[in-house]
């Protein structure tokens, strides 16, 4: 009995040992599967991670150089070893009909232009087995800039041909259009008027200038203080004043206008502050010198001030003759009658050579009775059978008719001193 119990215990131990071995084998297999899966996942994550991280929303300002170097399209954390191996290709580099690519500077422009046009473009970046298309855009975001902007304009009352836009000029790479809000401006009424000047480019970038003062002045004020020139150097005047200028009875000079330079507000502000500060306090750090002239002050020695001698200056403006073309008749209409010919067979007398086509027999008989040779023969003649009527129209030529001969106008351009200064 004791031996039987011992045998049973031994069998149970062996079974338990076998079960533990099976369980360990299963656990080891699961562990190996998990490790393999992690390795595959790690490899996949490494493969999915791009070595070409791109810049988002890449924009170049219109008018600035567009460089096609790879570094401009990749984020800054790209290694130098990767960057040096990146290959960039694009239609911008190969399409010579549309673009100009500078191989030395690695920049691109639109064909026959200084810059690359506004628009969207694409390049391709390649590194190892990785290839990516990258889009970028050229935009115009800068507003037009006024040149020598007039903050005050002087115009004569009832001046002819006045267009307030002619007094302002703005520049922009995309072109500009100037518009004026005239408000209550009235060229026929003396007074001061406030207008708003706006410059807009092709892409709706706007520069607006408010509080521009337009002074409409009478003829006396115009002669005394001058008038404002337009951008192209003209001075609009009333009909009466213009007539007097043409006759040499009066002159109108260019007025001294208030001009705002680009960024001049800031500069003027600084200069004004400096001048105010210099006048606020005298320099008290230095001791004053004693007066050795018994309190009698001597005037400081200053160089003699130059007195301007203003001499009015003129320029001669040549005006071409004015006229028009007229149709002048150089040949009257006429009628031409052109003969019409036809070829006909005719009977010709052998004796006298007469045309006997109409009645040959009696003619030949007469010759026979007279004892003369008789008979006839046939000939083909070119006979006029009618007239063709041809009507020829009158002939006209363009002739220049002078309405006003060429003439020279003496125009005042201001006053100049011998020192070279103008006013």
Rosetta blueprint (number, residue, H / E / L):
1 X L
2 X H
3 X H
4 X H
5 X H
6 X H
7 X H
8 X H
9 X H
10 X H
11 X H
12 X H
13 X H
14 X H
15 X H
16 X H
17 X H
18 X H
19 X H
20 X H
21 X H
22 X H
23 X H
24 X H
25 X H
26 X H
27 X H
28 X H
29 X H
30 X H
31 X H
32 X H
33 X H
34 X H
35 X H
36 X H
37 X H
38 X H
39 X H
40 X H
41 X H
42 X H
43 X H
44 X H
45 X H
46 X H
47 X H
48 X H
49 X L
50 X L
51 X L
52 X L
53 X L
54 X E
55 X L
56 X L
57 X L
58 X E
59 X E
60 X E
61 X E
62 X L
63 X L
64 X L
65 X L
66 X E
67 X E
68 X L
69 X L
70 X H
71 X H
72 X H
73 X L
74 X E
75 X L
76 X L
77 X L
78 X L
79 X L
80 X H
81 X H
82 X H
83 X H
84 X L
85 X L
86 X L
87 X E
88 X E
89 X E
90 X L
91 X H
92 X H
93 X H
94 X H
95 X L
96 X L
97 X L
98 X L
99 X E
100 X E
101 X E
102 X E
103 X L
104 X L
105 X L
106 X L
107 X E
108 X E
109 X E
110 X E
111 X L
112 X L
113 X L
114 X L
115 X L
116 X L
117 X L
118 X L
119 X E
120 X E
121 X E
122 X E
123 X E
124 X E
125 X E
126 X E
127 X E
128 X L
129 X L
130 X E
131 X E
132 X E
133 X E
134 X E
135 X E
136 X E
137 X E
138 X E
139 X E
140 X L
141 X L
142 X L
143 X L
144 X L
145 X E
146 X E
147 X L
148 X L
149 X E
150 X E
151 X L
152 X E
153 X E
154 X E
155 X E
156 X E
157 X L
158 X L
159 X L
160 X L
161 X L
162 X L
163 X L
164 X H
165 X H
166 X H
167 X H
168 X L
169 X L
170 X E
171 X E
172 X L
173 X L
174 X L
175 X L
176 X E
177 X E
178 X E
179 X E
180 X E
181 X E
182 X L
183 X L
184 X L
185 X L
186 X L
187 X L
188 X L
189 X L
190 X L
191 X E
192 X E
193 X E
194 X E
195 X E
196 X E
197 X E
198 X E
199 X E
200 X E
201 X E
202 X L
203 X L
204 X L
205 X L
206 X E
207 X E
208 X E
209 X E
210 X E
211 X E
212 X E
213 X E
214 X E
215 X E
216 X E
217 X E
218 X L
219 X H
220 X H
221 X H
222 X H
223 X H
224 X H
225 X H
226 X L
227 X E
228 X L
229 X L
230 X L
231 X L
232 X L
233 X L
234 X L
235 X L
236 X L
237 X L
238 X L
239 X H
240 X H
241 X H
242 X H
243 X H
244 X H
245 X H
246 X H
247 X H
248 X L
249 X L
250 X L
251 X L
252 X L
253 X L
254 X E
255 X L
256 X L
257 X L
258 X L
259 X E
260 X E
261 X L
262 X L
263 X L
264 X H
265 X H
266 X H
267 X H
268 X H
269 X H
270 X H
271 X H
272 X H
273 X H
274 X H
275 X H
276 X H
277 X H
278 X H
279 X H
280 X H
281 X L
282 X L
283 X L
284 X L
285 X L
286 X L
287 X L
288 X L
289 X L
290 X L
291 X L
292 X L
293 X L
294 X L
295 X L
296 X L
297 X L
298 X L
299 X L
300 X L
301 X L
302 X L
303 X L
304 X L
305 X L
306 X L
307 X L
308 X L
309 X L
310 X L
311 X E
312 X E
313 X E
314 X E
315 X E
316 X E
317 X E
318 X E
319 X E
320 X L
321 X L
322 X E
323 X E
324 X E
325 X E
326 X E
327 X E
328 X E
329 X E
330 X E
331 X E
332 X L
333 X L
334 X E
335 X E
336 X E
337 X E
338 X E
339 X E
340 X E
341 X E
342 X E
343 X E
344 X E
345 X E
346 X E
347 X E
348 X E
349 X E
350 X L
351 X L
352 X L
353 X L
354 X L
355 X E
356 X L
357 X L
358 X L
359 X L
360 X H
361 X H
362 X H
363 X H
364 X H
365 X H
366 X H
367 X H
368 X H
369 X H
370 X L
371 X L
372 X L
373 X L
374 X L
375 X L
376 X E
377 X E
378 X E
379 X E
380 X E
381 X E
382 X E
383 X E
384 X E
385 X E
386 X E
387 X E
388 X E
389 X E
390 X E
391 X E
392 X E
393 X L
394 X L
395 X E
396 X E
397 X E
398 X E
399 X E
400 X E
401 X E
402 X E
403 X E
404 X E
405 X L
406 X L
407 X E
408 X E
409 X E
410 X E
411 X E
412 X E
413 X E
414 X E
415 X E
416 X E
417 X L
418 X L
419 X L
420 X L
421 X L
422 X E
423 X L
